[in-house]
């Protein structure tokens, strides 16, 4: 059990780092590159059962696929960063993160 928790904490730390790098480079990234990075985060989060992060990554992928402007990506990335460091991984937490993202986008 301790090894599993250590492993998931390492995965979370790696995902947080990857998202931090994306946040720093948001204005310079091409949408196709950002899509690939987000897809990788989604796959990893699905593999480790990080449902809130997986759902947010999927939402951002949809935004990218629909051709939305770059300024909408940042709120998604900030919420993904929060979800990656959150220890709640249930469906209710995922719904809360999605709702919070929608509020940020609409304010």
C-alpha positions as a Markdown table, in Angstrom:
| # | Residue | x | y | z |
|---|---|---|---|---|
| 1 | Unk | 0.0 | 0.0 | 0.0 |
| 2 | Unk | 2.8 | 2.4 | 0.9 |
| 3 | Unk | 4.6 | 1.7 | -2.4 |
| 4 | Unk | 1.3 | 2.3 | -4.4 |
| 5 | Unk | 0.9 | 5.7 | -2.6 |
| 6 | Unk | 4.5 | 6.6 | -3.3 |
| 7 | Unk | 4.1 | 5.7 | -7.0 |
| 8 | Unk | 0.8 | 7.7 | -7.4 |
| 9 | Unk | 2.5 | 10.7 | -5.7 |
| 10 | Unk | 5.3 | 10.5 | -8.1 |
| 11 | Unk | 2.9 | 10.4 | -11.0 |
| 12 | Unk | 1.0 | 13.4 | -9.6 |
| 13 | Unk | 4.2 | 15.3 | -9.3 |
| 14 | Unk | 5.2 | 14.5 | -12.8 |
| 15 | Unk | 1.8 | 15.6 | -14.1 |
| 16 | Unk | 2.0 | 18.8 | -12.1 |
| 17 | Unk | 5.4 | 19.5 | -13.6 |
| 18 | Unk | 4.2 | 18.8 | -17.1 |
| 19 | Unk | 1.2 | 21.1 | -16.7 |
| 20 | Unk | 3.4 | 23.8 | -15.2 |
| 21 | Unk | 5.5 | 23.7 | -18.3 |
| 22 | Unk | 2.5 | 24.0 | -20.5 |
| 23 | Unk | 1.2 | 27.0 | -18.5 |
| 24 | Unk | 4.6 | 28.8 | -18.9 |
| 25 | Unk | 4.5 | 28.2 | -22.6 |
| 26 | Unk | 0.8 | 28.7 | -23.3 |
| 27 | Unk | 1.2 | 31.7 | -25.6 |
| 28 | Unk | 3.9 | 30.1 | -27.7 |
| 29 | Unk | 2.5 | 26.6 | -28.2 |
| 30 | Unk | 0.9 | 25.5 | -31.4 |
| 31 | Unk | -2.5 | 24.0 | -30.8 |
| 32 | Unk | -1.4 | 20.6 | -32.3 |
| 33 | Unk | 1.5 | 20.4 | -29.9 |
| 34 | Unk | -0.7 | 21.4 | -27.0 |
| 35 | Unk | -3.2 | 18.7 | -28.1 |
| 36 | Unk | -0.5 | 16.0 | -28.0 |
| 37 | Unk | 0.7 | 17.1 | -24.6 |
| 38 | Unk | -2.9 | 17.1 | -23.2 |
| 39 | Unk | -3.6 | 13.7 | -24.8 |
| 40 | Unk | -0.5 | 12.3 | -23.0 |
| 41 | Unk | -1.8 | 13.8 | -19.7 |
| 42 | Unk | -5.2 | 12.3 | -20.3 |
| 43 | Unk | -3.8 | 8.8 | -21.0 |
| 44 | Unk | -1.6 | 8.9 | -17.9 |
| 45 | Unk | -4.5 | 10.2 | -15.7 |
| 46 | Unk | -6.8 | 7.4 | -17.0 |
| 47 | Unk | -4.1 | 4.8 | -16.4 |
| 48 | Unk | -3.9 | 5.9 | -12.7 |
| 49 | Unk | -7.6 | 6.5 | -12.1 |
| 50 | Unk | -7.2 | 10.3 | -11.8 |
| 51 | Unk | -10.8 | 10.9 | -13.0 |
| 52 | Unk | -11.0 | 14.7 | -12.4 |
| 53 | Unk | -7.8 | 15.2 | -14.4 |
| 54 | Unk | -8.8 | 12.9 | -17.1 |
| 55 | Unk | -12.1 | 14.6 | -17.5 |
| 56 | Unk | -10.5 | 18.1 | -17.6 |
| 57 | Unk | -7.9 | 16.9 | -20.2 |
| 58 | Unk | -10.7 | 15.5 | -22.3 |
| 59 | Unk | -12.6 | 18.9 | -22.1 |
| 60 | Unk | -9.5 | 20.8 | -23.2 |
| 61 | Unk | -8.9 | 18.4 | -26.0 |
| 62 | Unk | -12.5 | 19.2 | -27.2 |
| 63 | Unk | -11.8 | 22.9 | -27.0 |
| 64 | Unk | -8.6 | 22.4 | -29.1 |
| 65 | Unk | -10.4 | 20.3 | -31.6 |
| 66 | Unk | -13.1 | 22.9 | -32.0 |
| 67 | Unk | -10.5 | 25.5 | -32.8 |
| 68 | Unk | -11.0 | 27.8 | -29.7 |
| 69 | Unk | -8.7 | 30.7 | -29.2 |
| 70 | Unk | -5.6 | 30.3 | -27.0 |
| 71 | Unk | -6.9 | 32.5 | -24.2 |
| 72 | Unk | -9.4 | 29.8 | -23.2 |
| 73 | Unk | -6.7 | 27.2 | -22.6 |
| 74 | Unk | -5.2 | 28.8 | -19.5 |
| 75 | Unk | -8.3 | 28.3 | -17.2 |
| 76 | Unk | -8.4 | 24.6 | -18.3 |
| 77 | Unk | -4.7 | 24.2 | -17.6 |
| 78 | Unk | -5.0 | 25.9 | -14.1 |
| 79 | Unk | -7.8 | 23.6 | -13.2 |
| 80 | Unk | -5.9 | 20.6 | -14.5 |
| 81 | Unk | -3.0 | 21.6 | -12.2 |
| 82 | Unk | -5.3 | 21.7 | -9.3 |
| 83 | Unk | -6.9 | 18.4 | -10.1 |
| 84 | Unk | -3.5 | 16.7 | -10.5 |
| 85 | Unk | -2.5 | 17.7 | -7.0 |
| 86 | Unk | -6.0 | 16.9 | -5.5 |
| 87 | Unk | -6.3 | 13.6 | -3.7 |
| 88 | Unk | -10.0 | 13.2 | -4.5 |
| 89 | Unk | -10.4 | 11.1 | -7.6 |
| 90 | Unk | -14.1 | 10.3 | -7.5 |
| 91 | Unk | -16.8 | 11.3 | -10.0 |
| 92 | Unk | -18.2 | 14.1 | -7.7 |
| 93 | Unk | -14.7 | 15.7 | -7.6 |
| 94 | Unk | -14.5 | 15.5 | -11.4 |
| 95 | Unk | -17.9 | 17.2 | -11.8 |
| 96 | Unk | -16.8 | 19.9 | -9.3 |
| 97 | Unk | -13.7 | 20.6 | -11.3 |
| 98 | Unk | -15.6 | 20.8 | -14.6 |
| 99 | Unk | -18.1 | 23.2 | -13.1 |
| 100 | Unk | -15.4 | 25.4 | -11.7 |
| 101 | Unk | -13.7 | 25.5 | -15.1 |
| 102 | Unk | -17.0 | 26.6 | -16.7 |
| 103 | Unk | -17.3 | 29.4 | -14.1 |
| 104 | Unk | -13.8 | 30.6 | -14.8 |
| 105 | Unk | -14.4 | 30.6 | -18.5 |
| 106 | Unk | -17.7 | 32.5 | -18.1 |
| 107 | Unk | -16.4 | 35.2 | -15.7 |
